[in-house]
């Protein structure tokens, strides 16, 4: 089996296709440095005019390999700002006279560590390049292009050129960027950043691997095998998260499977640094930075299946704690019929989602499957005739036939600003990842009152409280009542393994609720001896009819609303869960874990 990382370019392309295209135009000008015979390349970014004195100071860094930059450029041209094309036009008009030297930014990026490594002699140590602050970049027509942080390093560049036997052309690169590139070059040289890695067949025994000398200098560096092994093992076990947790005397690796954390492996503290570095290198994070939280991602293909892994690190007193979230794109999308609803819940759901306008809110803690449910609904509603647009943070899966927009607060793309632009795109159905503030809620309500079906989530525990939360956020009760079709609270419980399921006594508590039998999984190979395999949703559906809407407008408390709803067939999460226990879908322990008795 081969585990390989996606090219960064592909990543950037994907982003580009999704977000608004915003290719920063850059121009380069060559300028003769008096009498030297070498030319200095200047990179111009967004500024309209540039003084020579300024361009020597810094290059604002159009480096596409920088993760943050790539993300910013994918969505920064949202609204109201001067479009890059206009900037480019303006630059030409001011007439600097060097247009013919301009190149498309795409063809002019900084070379990759692999390309750099290919041109420098192996005798040249990266340490000396660091010390001298010079970065050999490429050789074209015998001329060596060298990156330096400022012109006072010009002599260093010349010496480097002499040692490599080439005339030199220099390019100013901000020092921190230059040092970061040298760091990556170093990683590449030491073999840590290999782009394609083989996953060994003998990787089953992770525990043995964890005890190997991670720092050993052999070709198949054990730390690489260890990290690959962890990822493979996690995917095989259907884990959604891998946690790397440093403690005083060891590093604990845990997997989250079907929503529950399991200890997987303990690694000696001495292996922490290489392990952490390896993961950060794969995720294109800054391995020299340990004190600041970072984000990154790793794309792997496994037997032809694409798996996206989001990586985040936070500093703790014992070093960096790393969480890897595995987004298995092939397995993430479920259809409505896969969610585990009873015929009755399913029926209610089918009815409410086919109302052409209004709002449906989904509530529940993080990890309760709200997004999965909304995706399933969007898939059910997706036909060529309807225009579906989503605003999400993050986009968890690609939905065929749906325009998905990524929130990017750094670039000014918030839920509310994205929604305003989206409404001009004539959508029929809108999915808003989360209603965090009044603005977002207000736009959502307005959209649902003006002919759109709006799906969104709120952080409340039960379904009825969603109405109250909406009003607490500043939405007028009559607007809340007028727009809301239903609110749905949900939880995910683990499904008892069908292979080793056996009947058990339901116990006093459940019997007092009329449950006559219960089941559990004994544990077998099929379920990794956990007794569970997969998960299933429990849905509490609060549907607003005219009576209930009236009660919402007159600000009735949750308890009164619940009483009214009960008469119309409303059942709580707990009650629906009890039914699933009795049918042997899940265990009493699971139900108690995710909910409580009323
Ligand atoms: Zn089993």
Boltz pocket constraint, residues with backbone or C-beta under 6 A from the ligand:
constraints:
  - pocket:
      binder: B
      contacts: [[A, 497], [A, 498], [A, 499], [A, 500], [A, 501], [A, 521], [A, 522], [A, 523], [A, 524], [A, 525], [A, 526], [A, 527], [A, 528], [A, 529], [A, 531], [A, 532]]
      max_distance: 6.0
